[in-house]
Structure formats: structure tokens, C-alpha cells
Amino acid sequence: MAEAADELQQDWPRLDPVRTGIRGKCPRCGQGDLFEGFLKLRPQCDHCGLSYSFADPADGPAFFVICFGCVPAVTFALLLQIYADPPMWVHLVTSLPFLIVTCLAPLRPLKGWLVCSQFFYRAREARLVKP
């Protein structure tokens, strides 16, 4: 079965997971869409038929967004409050949109990148090998 999977893989060019993932394209053909909603994965590629059942990015996209999006946005809001002490409406106009953009905008590209990386590197659950 592994040989059949390797033969199937050889029929397609190896595509860069960053380029295909950020655009939300199929990791095998680079043509079909990964998503059918904002973050919901399709069951399979609408172009080449690759099943996306292997894909499980879990909390990876959320982790990256928290570390690299939320922390700077909350830091900005706190520093604005500490140094300027503005009224609440200023936070609603500045901090809230900044927080929403830095949290929602990168979720889909990050999830696509992680799914495409799983396909590219053939990542799967660990298995015990008997000696």
C-alpha cells in the first residue's frame, strides 16, 4: 500500500507547502481549494480528488495566532492605556480593530500552511515499531 501511495505521489510535482497553504490550495495539485468555509476543510480536493482526511492541524493555527498576533495587539492596548490613558471609545476605535485583524486574518493562511506541510512531509500519528 505504501508503494501505491508513493507511485501516486510521483505523478504530481512536489509543491511548496508555504505557497499552496497560504493561498488555501490543494497540497498535491495546487489547483483545488482546501476550504469550503472560513476555516472548515473540504472533504477532498475538487480538482485532483485528494482526500483531506490526513489533515489535522489541531490547535496549531490558534497557537501561532496567540503568540504572534494576540500578544502584540494586547501589548499595544496596554501601552496605549498606560501612557495615554484614553477614554474607552479610543480603545474601541484603535485596539479592538487591531486585535480583530491580528487574530482573524492569519488563521486561514496558517491552517492551510499546516495542512499542506502535513501532506508534504507525510506527517501522521506516531506508531510503535516492533523490533
C-alpha positions in Angstrom: 0.0 0.0 0.0 2.9 2.4 0.7 4.3 1.7 -2.7 0.9 2.6 -4.3 0.9 5.8 -2.3 4.5 6.6 -3.5 3.5 5.9 -7.1 0.5 8.3 -6.7 2.8 10.9 -5.2 5.3 10.6 -8.0 2.6 11.6 -10.6 2.3 15.0 -9.0 5.1 17.7 -8.6 6.2 18.4 -5.0 4.7 21.8 -4.3 6.0 24.2 -1.6 3.6 23.9 1.4 4.0 27.6 2.2 2.9 28.8 -1.2 0.0 26.3 -1.5 -1.1 26.6 2.1 -1.2 30.4 2.4 -3.3 30.5 -0.8 -5.6 27.8 0.5 -4.9 25.4 -2.4 -4.6 21.6 -2.5 -1.1 20.4 -1.4 -0.9 17.8 -4.2 -2.1 19.6 -7.3 -2.0 23.3 -6.2 -5.3 23.9 -8.0 -8.3 22.8 -5.9 -9.4 24.7 -2.8 -8.7 23.5 0.8 -11.5 25.3 2.5 -15.3 25.3 2.0 -15.8 27.9 4.6 -13.6 30.3 6.6 -11.8 27.5 8.4 -13.7 24.3 7.5 -11.7 21.9 5.3 -13.3 20.3 2.3 -13.6 16.5 2.5 -11.4 16.3 -0.7 -9.8 18.3 -3.4 -12.3 19.4 -6.1 -9.6 19.2 -8.8 -7.5 16.1 -8.2 -9.6 14.2 -5.6 -7.1 14.1 -2.8 -8.8 13.2 0.4 -8.0 15.7 3.2 -8.7 13.0 5.9 -4.9 13.1 6.8 -5.2 16.7 7.8 -5.3 17.5 11.5 -3.7 20.9 12.3 -5.4 20.7 15.7 -4.6 23.9 17.7 -1.6 24.9 15.7 -3.1 27.9 13.9 -4.6 29.2 17.2 -1.2 28.8 19.0 0.6 30.8 16.3 -2.0 33.5 16.3 -1.9 33.8 20.1 1.9 34.0 20.1 2.4 36.3 17.2 -0.9 38.2 16.9 -2.6 38.5 20.2 0.4 39.2 22.3 1.5 42.3 20.3 -2.1 43.5 20.0 -2.8 43.3 23.7 0.6 44.8 24.4 -0.4 47.7 22.2 -3.7 48.2 24.0 -2.0 48.1 27.4 0.8 50.5 26.4 -1.8 52.9 25.0 -3.7 52.7 28.3 -0.6 53.2 30.4 0.9 56.1 28.5 -2.1 57.9 27.1 -5.0 56.9 29.5 -7.5 57.5 26.7 -11.3 57.2 27.1 -12.9 53.8 26.3 -14.1 54.9 22.9 -10.4 55.3 21.7 -9.8 51.6 22.6 -12.9 50.7 20.7 -11.7 52.5 17.6 -8.0 51.5 17.8 -7.3 48.5 20.0 -10.4 46.4 19.2 -10.0 46.5 15.3 -6.2 45.9 15.7 -6.9 42.9 17.9 -9.6 41.5 15.5 -7.3 41.9 12.4 -4.3 40.4 14.0 -6.3 37.4 15.3 -8.6 36.6 12.4 -6.6 37.5 9.4 -3.7 34.9 9.9 -5.9 32.0 10.9 -6.8 30.7 7.5 -3.4 31.0 5.9 -1.7 29.4 8.9 -4.2 26.5 8.9 -3.6 26.0 5.2 0.1 26.0 5.6 0.0 23.4 8.4 -2.3 21.1 6.4 0.0 21.4 3.3 3.0 20.8 5.5 1.4 17.6 6.9 1.0 16.4 3.3 4.4 17.5 2.1 6.3 15.8 5.0 3.9 12.9 5.2 3.2 13.6 8.9 1.0 11.2 10.7 0.4 9.8 14.2 3.4 8.1 15.8 3.4 4.3 15.7 5.4 1.8 17.7 7.7 -0.3 15.7 8.3 -3.9 16.8 12.0 -4.9 16.9 
